[in-house]
Amino acid sequence: MKKATLTALALASSFVLTGCGGDKVEKTNDPAAYKKCIETEAAKFLDETGSNLEFANGKAAEACEALQ
């Protein structure tokens, strides 16, 4: 019985120490920050790739997803 308790404690400790849920992106709900991020990122994509506005806005939305 003692070995089972020690094993359970070791497993629980490993889950606590490693987070056991993977990386979580904390989302915020700040419309002003999201809009600013979209504008900035879309401008970067337009400058760097010479792509059209629709493509740049799509990529910007992916980059700013955590702010939405």
Secondary structure, DSSP 8 states (H G I E B T S, - for coil): -HHHHHHHHHHHHHHHHH-SS---------HHHHHHHHHHHHHHHHHHH---HHHHHHHHHHHTGGG-
